[in-house]
Amino acid sequence: MSQLTTELSDLVDGLVRRSDADEPAGERRAMWVQARELGLHRVGIPEERGGAGGAFEDLLAIVEALGRNGVSLPVIETATADWVIGHSAELTDRTTTLALLEQPLDTRDGTATAELRAVPWARDSELLVVCAPGAAPLVVDLRHPAVTVRPGENLAGEPRDEVVLDGVPLTSSATPPDFEQVRARLALLWSAALAGAAHGAFRLTKTYVSERRQFGAPLLKIPAVAGNLALMRVELLKTDAALSLARTSGPTPFAAETARLTTAAAATVVATTAHQLHGAMGITEEYPLHAFTRRLWAWRDAVAAERQWAEDLGRRAAAIGEEETWTLVTPA
């Protein structure tokens, strides 16, 4: 990790510590305002395109730090949407989000009529970037009178809204990245978020079993507890290795699929084991474990389910062969 990524990670930690809002929604809004003022949502986008500069690795560090603190901000969606828009247009102060579709919208007359489900942070955004296979990304004005946003949320309590388009005019990006590039970038960012949340859950669990005493000794002294904590640590090492590979090779489809599959599997193990080791304490609303485990459960299926990543990676490995696969997994 470079000096800059370390500083960005520390910056996020400080941003979370400084937040003093009285309720979660207000806290999230306050932090998002500060994050935008700092330009965190545009790290990884060149300054000449309206970004904050820095590398994609720096953006990964920001997202991982947010996950490690159990914080939900629309950095992943906004950063990716702005990255797409910045390829062909000057970025503005308008808030953006992004949706991936399995099939392109019908835009033969220059408008779209459709119902888009589980669009992240739509209610808080002004522009929506829509990406689908075989089609150029489209930009939708969410403030257009022919757009209706119906609030919804995921397991982590994050906005996942239904967006209804009724003959809404669209703008197409002139020189966009293709769908696979967008999907790979999103996948790696969600992998970093999952890794951060997994580290946060592990840290909280380790503290709990080290301090909680039973029969005159910490819970950690019980072999079964120590073994399960070690199992969590192994999963963290796997996620760190997958992200290290991604940082080396960049946001390629192979690295994205590897990281996404690894972190999704780790999320299940870490969340389940953390609750087992906490016992009844782990299910109380007042105790912060749920801030991590609800995000682990919600984020592990972001972009696509674990099974889909496994199938994609299997097909890719079969197509390129054993030797090339080994080369990609173990870069020099």
Rosetta blueprint (number, residue, H / E / L):
1 M L
2 S L
3 Q H
4 L H
5 T H
6 T H
7 E H
8 L H
9 S H
10 D H
11 L H
12 V H
13 D H
14 G H
15 L H
16 V H
17 R H
18 R H
19 S L
20 D L
21 A L
22 D L
23 E L
24 P H
25 A H
26 G H
27 E H
28 R H
29 R H
30 A H
31 M H
32 W H
33 V H
34 Q H
35 A H
36 R H
37 E H
38 L L
39 G L
40 L H
41 H H
42 R H
43 V E
44 G L
45 I L
46 P L
47 E H
48 E H
49 R H
50 G L
51 G L
52 A L
53 G E
54 G L
55 A L
56 F H
57 E H
58 D H
59 L H
60 L H
61 A H
62 I H
63 V H
64 E H
65 A H
66 L H
67 G H
68 R H
69 N L
70 G L
71 V L
72 S L
73 L L
74 P L
75 V H
76 I H
77 E H
78 T H
79 A H
80 T H
81 A H
82 D H
83 W H
84 V H
85 I H
86 G L
87 H L
88 S L
89 A L
90 E L
91 L L
92 T L
93 D L
94 R L
95 T L
96 T E
97 T E
98 L E
99 A E
100 L E
101 L L
102 E L
103 Q L
104 P L
105 L L
106 D L
107 T L
108 R L
109 D L
110 G L
111 T E
112 A E
113 T E
114 A E
115 E E
116 L E
117 R E
118 A E
119 V E
120 P E
121 W L
122 A H
123 R H
124 D H
125 S L
126 E L
127 L E
128 L E
129 V E
130 V E
131 C E
132 A L
133 P L
134 G L
135 A L
136 A L
137 P L
138 L E
139 V E
140 V E
141 D E
142 L L
143 R L
144 H L
145 P L
146 A L
147 V E
148 T E
149 V E
150 R E
151 P L
152 G L
153 E E
154 N L
155 L L
156 A L
157 G L
158 E L
159 P E
160 R E
161 D E
162 E E
163 V E
164 V E
165 L E
166 D E
167 G E
168 V E
169 P E
170 L E
171 T E
172 S E
173 S L
174 A L
175 T L
176 P L
177 P L
178 D L
179 F H
180 E H
181 Q H
182 V H
183 R H
184 A H
185 R H
186 L H
187 A H
188 L H
189 L H
190 W H
191 S H
192 A H
193 A H
194 L H
195 A H
196 G H
197 A H
198 A H
199 H H
200 G H
201 A H
202 F H
203 R H
204 L H
205 T H
206 K H
207 T H
208 Y H
209 V H
210 S H
211 E H
212 R L
213 R E
214 Q E
215 F L
216 G L
217 A E
218 P E
219 L H
220 L H
221 K H
222 I L
223 P H
224 A H
225 V H
226 A H
227 G H
228 N H
229 L H
230 A H
231 L H
232 M H
233 R H
234 V H
235 E H
236 L H
237 L H
238 K H
239 T H
240 D H
241 A H
242 A H
243 L H
244 S H
245 L H
246 A H
247 R H
248 T H
249 S H
250 G L
251 P L
252 T L
253 P H
254 F H
255 A H
256 A H
257 E H
258 T H
259 A H
260 R H
261 L H
262 T H
263 T H
264 A H
265 A H
266 A H
267 A H
268 T H
269 V H
270 V H
271 A H
272 T H
273 T H
274 A H
275 H H
276 Q H
277 L H
278 H H
279 G H
280 A H
281 M H
282 G H
283 I H
284 T L
285 E L
286 E L
287 Y L
288 P L
289 L H
290 H H
291 A H
292 F H
293 T H
294 R H
295 R H
296 L H
297 W H
298 A H
299 W H
300 R L
301 D L
302 A L
303 V L
304 A L
305 A L
306 E H
307 R H
308 Q H
309 W H
310 A H
311 E H
312 D H
313 L H
314 G H
315 R H
316 R H
317 A H
318 A H
319 A H
320 I H
321 G L
322 E H
323 E H
324 E H
325 T H
326 W H
327 T H
328 L H
329 V H
330 T L
331 P L
332 A L
